[in-house]
């Protein structure tokens, strides 16, 4: 049952990732490149909240960064799990992360049922984002000046 639920969650996440439409010039990222583009630091999960820092490791702005939170339930006796999987999941969005910057995030943790036959194990991952290239830096020269080197006397 857990495998079916995980497969369903990943299928929904993949569908959401492919449904994203970014601004002109933006590109949706291949999941295999995600770890080299964005990472999660200082992750803290308590009974009520999920927080941390989302780090942009690129020279481009990151838009609509989707974070997939999953509270996996680990049965005390994994050989004889119960009839229902009480694990929960949610998708959160961080709107913008500037180039080579980080942005703190803070979300309410999805409610979990009280259970004595196992424990919850939280996981958070980046499942989708849009990479928005930044404009190349061009230095404007003052009027009347050129970029040519001065002539030798």
C-alpha positions in Angstrom: 0.0 0.0 0.0 2.9 2.4 0.8 4.5 1.7 -2.6 1.2 2.6 -4.3 0.8 5.8 -2.3 4.5 6.8 -3.0 4.0 6.1 -6.7 0.8 8.2 -6.7 2.5 11.1 -5.0 5.5 11.0 -7.4 3.1 10.8 -10.4 1.2 13.8 -9.2 4.5 15.7 -8.5 5.7 14.9 -12.0 2.5 16.0 -13.6 2.6 19.3 -11.7 6.2 19.7 -12.8 5.3 19.3 -16.5 2.3 21.5 -16.2 4.4 24.5 -15.1 4.6 27.3 -17.6 7.2 29.9 -16.9 7.8 33.5 -18.1 9.4 34.1 -21.5 13.0 32.9 -21.6 12.5 30.7 -18.6 13.0 26.9 -18.6 11.5 24.2 -16.5 14.3 22.1 -15.1 15.0 18.4 -15.6 14.7 16.6 -12.2 18.2 15.1 -12.6 19.7 18.6 -12.5 17.7 19.8 -9.5 20.4 19.1 -6.9 23.0 21.2 -8.7 20.6 24.1 -9.0 18.9 24.3 -5.6 19.4 22.8 -2.2 17.7 22.9 1.2 19.8 23.9 4.2 19.0 24.2 7.9 15.9 22.0 7.6 13.9 22.0 10.8 10.7 20.0 11.3 8.7 20.1 14.5 5.2 19.1 15.4 3.7 22.2 13.8 6.1 23.7 11.3 8.6 23.0 8.5 11.3 25.6 8.0 14.7 26.0 6.4 16.7 27.9 3.8 16.3 27.4 0.1 19.7 28.0 -1.7 20.0 29.0 -5.3 23.4 27.7 -6.6 23.1 29.3 -10.0 23.6 32.7 -11.7 19.9 32.7 -12.7 16.8 33.6 -10.7 14.7 30.6 -9.6 10.9 31.1 -9.8 8.0 29.0 -8.5 10.2 26.6 -6.6 8.0 23.6 -5.5 8.9 21.7 -2.4 7.5 18.3 -1.8 7.0 17.5 1.9 6.2 13.9 2.9 5.7 12.5 6.4 6.4 8.8 5.8 5.0 6.4 8.3 7.4 3.7 9.5 5.6 0.8 11.0 7.0 -0.6 14.3 6.6 -4.0 12.6 7.4 -3.5 8.9 6.8 -7.2 8.2 3.1 -6.8 9.3 2.0 -3.2 8.5 -1.4 -2.1 9.3 -4.3 -1.8 6.8 -3.9 1.9 6.2 -0.9 4.1 5.6 -1.3 7.3 7.7 1.5 9.1 5.9 0.8 12.6 4.6 2.3 14.9 2.0 2.0 18.4 0.7 3.5 20.7 -1.9 4.7 24.2 -1.0 5.9 26.9 -3.3 8.6 29.5 -2.8 8.0 32.3 -5.3 11.5 33.7 -6.1 15.1 33.0 -5.1 17.6 35.5 -6.5 20.8 34.4 -8.2 23.5 33.0 -5.9 21.2 33.8 -2.9 19.1 32.0 -0.3 15.6 32.5 1.0 14.2 31.3 4.3 10.9 29.4 4.2 8.4 28.5 6.8 5.3 26.3 6.3 2.7 24.7 8.5 3.3 21.0 8.8 0.4 18.9 7.6 -1.5 17.4 10.5 -0.8 13.8 11.3 -3.0 11.3 13.2 -1.9 10.1 16.6 -0.3 6.7 16.2 1.3 4.2 18.6 2.1 1.5 16.0 5.0 3.4 14.3 6.5 6.8 13.8 6.6 9.5 11.1 9.7 10.3 9.2 9.7 13.7 7.5 11.3 14.3 4.0 11.5 17.5 2.0 12.8 17.8 -1.6 12.7 20.2 -4.5 10.5 18.8 -7.2 10.1 21.6 -9.7 11.4 25.1 -10.4 11.7 27.6 -13.3 15.1 28.9 -14.0 14.9 32.5 -15.3 18.2 33.7 -17.0 19.4 37.0 -15.8 20.3 39.7 -18.3 24.0 39.9 -19.2 25.8 42.7 -17.4 26.7 45.5 -19.7 28.6 48.5 -18.5 27.3 51.8 -19.9 30.0 54.2 -20.9 29.6 57.9 -20.3 28.7 60.0 -23.3 31.7 60.9 -25.5 33.8 58.0 -24.3 34.7 54.8 -26.2 36.0 51.5 -25.0 39.2 51.8 -27.1 42.5 52.2 -25.3 44.1 55.7 -25.4 46.6 56.2 -28.2 50.3 56.2 -27.4 52.0 59.6 -27.7 
